[in-house]
Amino acid sequence: MKKKVVIFMSILSIFAGLTGCGKSKEPVESNKESEVVSESVVQESEQTEEATEAAPEVEHRTGDTIVGVSDKDISELDPVFWKSVVNDVTGKWRYATISNDVNIQDYVLSYYKEYFKSDDEVHAIINFANNTTTRINSGGDRLLVTVLDYVDGEEHDAKKMFGGTPLESYCVYLDNGDIEKTE
């Protein structure tokens, strides 16, 4: 009989240990809730700090020479990009081709962000839809953009590239994409 009582007491103590001796689970759940609330408060405060640290938007310039904003995405035009130009002695010329009848200056800032790896590069965008070649190079706080007539085969030879008649010139400001007509 004594053995049965010892076994019974052992089983009872094991059972009591497994159930937590009747402690309520509510405090544990409320701790989880407070952890979740704390996490969301931390996330909200981090988001607020990020918004505060974001660079303030630069006001757009005004005047007769400001003709628009370069705010369109170059990927919409599906350009084909080459990292080099045949006969380029500098190794810094790049070009892309497109076949869309668009005002390329509207896409220049996006193109710069996507394809320029260094500010000493010279890029051409050859547009077969309107037979133009656009020269883009960095000029400090702006991009210098010249639209020229396309010269047949210029994409295959740096000696021919940019040999067309200049049609228009623009500056595209890097801070907000303002387009200023320069000629």
N, C-alpha and C positions, 0 to 999 in steps of 0.2 A: 504494500500500500504506500509505503514511504517513497518507493521508486516512482510510483504513478504521480504523486504529488510533486516530486522534483521535476519530472518530465513535464507535467502540466504547467508548473511555474516557469520552467525554461521556455516553453512554447509561448506562454503569456508574455514574458519579458521580451522575447524576440518580436512578437507581434506588436507590442507596445513601442518598441524601438523603431520598427518599420513604419508605423503610422504617425510617428512624431509625438507620441504621448499625448495625443489629443490637442495639440496646438492648432490654432486656426491658420488657414492658408491665406486669409485676407491680407495680413500685413505684407506677405511676400508679393501678392498681386499688386498691392498699392505701391510697393517699391518699384515694381516694373512700370507701373503707370507714371510714377514720378520720374523714372529714368527716361521714358519716352517723351514726357513733357520737357524735361531738361534738354534732350537731344534736339527737339524742334525749336526750342528757344535759342540754342547755340547756333543751329543752322540759320535761323532768321537773322540773328545778329551778324553772322558771317556774311550773309547776303547784303545786309545793310551796309557793312563796311566796304564790301566790294563795289557797291553802287557809289558810295562816297568817294572811293579811291579812283573811280573811272575818270578818264580825262574829260574835262568840260568840252562841250561842243563849240567849235569855232564858228563865229558868225560868218555868213556868206558876204563876200565883197559886193560892192555896188559900183555902178558906173557904166558908161557907154560901151566899154570894151569887154565887160563881163557878159558872155554869151550863153552861159549854161553851167551845168554841173556834171562832172564825169562820175556818174553813179550807177552805171549799168554793169552787169556781170559779164566778163569776157567769155566765160564758159558757155553762155547762151549762143555764141557764134561758132562754137565747136572748132577752134583754130587747130591747125596742124603746126607744131613747133619744131624747129631745128636748133640745135645747140651750137652750130657753127655755120660759117659761110665759106665756100670755096674761094681761095686766093686772099683770104683775110690775113694780113701779116701781123695784126695785133692780137688775134685770138680772142677778141672781146665782142665780135659782132654776132648777133643772133637774129633769127627771123621766124615769123609765123605767116601762114597763109590762111585766108578766109574767102568765102564766096557769098557775102551778104551785102546788100546795098544799104549800108548804114553810115552814119556819121561816126567815124572811129574815135573821135575825141571823147565821145560819151562813154567809151569803154577803156580809155587809156589808163586810168588809175587802177582799175581792177587788173588789167594786163600787167602793169608794173608790179603790183603786189604778188601776182601769180608767177611771173616769169623772170623778173630781174633778180639776179643773185648778187650783183655788185653794182654800185652807182657809176662805175667807169665803163659799163657795157653800153653798146649802141645797138638798138633793136629796130627792126623793120617789120611792119605788118603790111603784107601784100594782099590787096583786095582785088580778086579777079572779077567780082561783080561790077565794080565801077572803075576798074583799070587805074587804081591809085596805089602808091607806095607811101606808107607813113613812117617817117623816121622819128624815133623816140630816144632821147637821152636825158640823163639827170642833170639838173642845174641847181643844186643846193636844195632849196625848199620847194622846188617846182620841177615839173617835167617839161622839157622843150620838145614841142611836137611840130613837125613840118609835113604837110601832105603834098606829094608830088605826083606828076603823071607817071604811070607805070612804063618802064622800058622793058621791051620784050626780052625775057631770059635773065633779067637782073638778079633773080633769086638764086641763080646758078653761078654767079661770079661777082665777087666783091668789087672788082674793077668797074663793073657796070652799075652796081647798086647805088641808088640815090642820084642817078644821072638824069632823071626826068625834070621837066619844068616845074618849079615850085608853084603851088596853087594857093595854099593857105598856111598860116603859122599860128600856133597857139602856145600858151603856157597853161599847164594844169597844175594847180596848187596841191601839194601833198597833204596839207592839213585838213582840207574839206572837199577837195575835188573841183573847186571853182575853175571854170574855163575862161581864160582871157585871150581874146583875139589880139595878135601882135602885129599883123600886117593886113 
